Amino acid sequence: MGSKNKHLISSIAGVIIFYVLVKAAIVTGLLNPYWQRVLDQSMIYVIGALGLSLIFGFTGQFSIGHAAFYGLGAYSAGLTGKMLGTGGIPSFLLALLVGTLFTALVAYLIGKPVLRLQSDYLGIATLGFGVIVKVALDNGNRLIPELGGATGMTGVPQVATFEWVLLFTLLAIIISRNFLHSTYGRVCTSIREDEIATKAVGINPAKYKMLVFVFGCALAGLAGAIYAHRYPFLHPSSFDFLQSFNFLIIVVAGGMGSLTGTVVTAVGWVFLQEGLRFMLGEAFMDWRGVIYALLLIILVLVRRQGLFGNKEIGFLTPQAVLTKGGKQNVTSQS
């Protein structure tokens, strides 16, 4: 049996075991509704963080407005869900589709001007866009009362069960993995490593930068759309700069070239936040920005490459291929 099949079988077995354990914990009461919500939140974070990992970690586009697209997906899907009002599965899936496509469209329109910028300038531009979206959500009820404005949105059908969240998380991981192991993914990684050299061999970096930006933001929109149908209250403060910082920490801490690192760190980060919330109480909200910054500084000083560096495990491991000289190489994005 080849290593590819072994990785696939072990990954499938791991997912099945995880699902059975979680369901058993729910049935026996070991996992109460609060921690069920935390677990679902961690998987939603995985989807959103994978988007930023593709944009920043693998392509090198410094975006710090990722929460804006997360929020656009949540509010557009939430509004669609409220308008449909049935709470059925078809309506839920349609709302997810609307949220994802709307976010992708906005990302394309924003990407046309801002992706011409490089490095810190791109970061500043995306940060500015994030502020614009936050202000728009705060005042959106003036145009569309159902958005709720600064008081928040309620009334979205709560359809996203643990099974749905897990399913879309797995789909996001698989699609991201296949994208990175494709020609498109390898080109994106080459852009991160040396954009001038990539351009010199006849590749148009702008095309691929736009592609991965739209795709990554669409994943953030999907995460937001699921969030809107899992948690009964949407508020603009959930999609502010600190939320973008959450995604940034996950990508940097996990490793700037590792999907495995992004997945593991996203789950760990959510549970770490809840632990700090229990320890610090109300002070957590006042000090979380300082805590996040300190953790990021410590990580950069102690392990600059992140927890996983560019390593992958299981199904996400790059597969060996034969090069022209007959030697083995891997389709790695490291």
Residue, then its C-alpha position, 0 to 999 in steps of 0.5 A: m500500500g502506497s504512502k498516499n493511501k496510508h495517509l488517506i486511510s489514517s485521516i479517514a479513520g481519524v475523522i470517524i474516531f473524532y466524530v464518534l468520540v464527540k457524539a458519545a461525549i454529547v450523549t453522555g453529557l460529558l460535552n455540555p452545550y457550552w463546550q459544544r459551541v466552543l468546539d463548533q467555533s474552533m472548526i469555524y475558525v479552521i475554515g476562516a484561518l485556512g483562507l488567510s493561510l492561503i493568502f498570507g502563509f502560502t502566497g505572501q500577501f500581507s492581509i490584516g482585514h480578514a475579519a471583514f470578509y468573515g463578517l460580510g459572509a456572516y451578515s449576507a448569509g444571515l440576512t438571506g436566512k432571515m428572508l427565507g425564514t423557513g429554517g430548512i436545509p435547502s434554505f440553509l445551503l442557499a444562504l451559505l452559497v449567497g454568503t460565500l459568493f457575495t464575499a468572493l465578489v467583494a474580494y474581487l472588487i477590492g482586490k483589483p486596486v489593493l493587490r497592486l500594493q506590496s507588503d505593508y502597504l497591502g496590509i494597511a489597505t486591507l486594514g482600512f477596508g476592515v474598518i470600513v466594513k465594521v462601520a458599515l455594519d454598525n450603521g447598516n440598519r439605516l439602509i436595511p433594518e434587518l441588519g440590526g446595526a450597532t445593536g446586532m442581528t438576531g432571528v437567523p435560523q439556527v440550522a448549523t449542527f455539529e455535523w454540518v460544521l464538521l462537514f464544511t470544515l473537512l471540505a475546506i481542508i480538502i479543497s485547500r489541500n488540493f489547491l496547494h498541491s495543484t499547479y496553481g498552488r505551486v505558482c502561488t508559493s513561487i510568488r511568495e518566494d520570489e515574485i520577480a523570478t516567477k514573472a521572469v519565466g512568463i507567469n503573470p503573478a497578478k492573476y494568481k494573487m487575485l485568484v488566491f485572494v478571492f478564494g481565501c476570502a470566500l473561505a472566510g465568507l463561508a466560515g462567517a455564513i456558518y457562524a451566522h447559522r450556529y450562533p443566534f446573535l451577530h454583532p459588528s464587534s465580532f468582526d473587528f480588527l481583533q478578530s483579524f488579529n486572531f486569524l493572523i496569530i493562528v496562521v503565524a503560530g501554526g507555520m507560514g506554510s503548513l495547513t496542518g499548523t493552521v488547523v491545529t492552531a485554530v482549534g487550540w487558539v479557540f480553547l485557549q481563549e476560553g481558558l483565559r476567559f475563565m481565568l481572567g473573567e471580565a478582565f479578559m475582554d479588556w486585556r485580550g489585545v495585550i495578551y494576543a500581542l505578547l503571545l505573538i511576540i514570544l512566538v516570533l522570538v522563540r520559534r519564528q517558523g511557527l509550531f509546524g514550520n512548513k511540515e504537514i501530517g496525514f492526508l495533508t502531506p505532499q506526495a512524492v513525484l518523479t522529476k525529469g532527472g528521475k529523482q523523487n521530489v514532493t509537491s511541497q509549498s514550503 
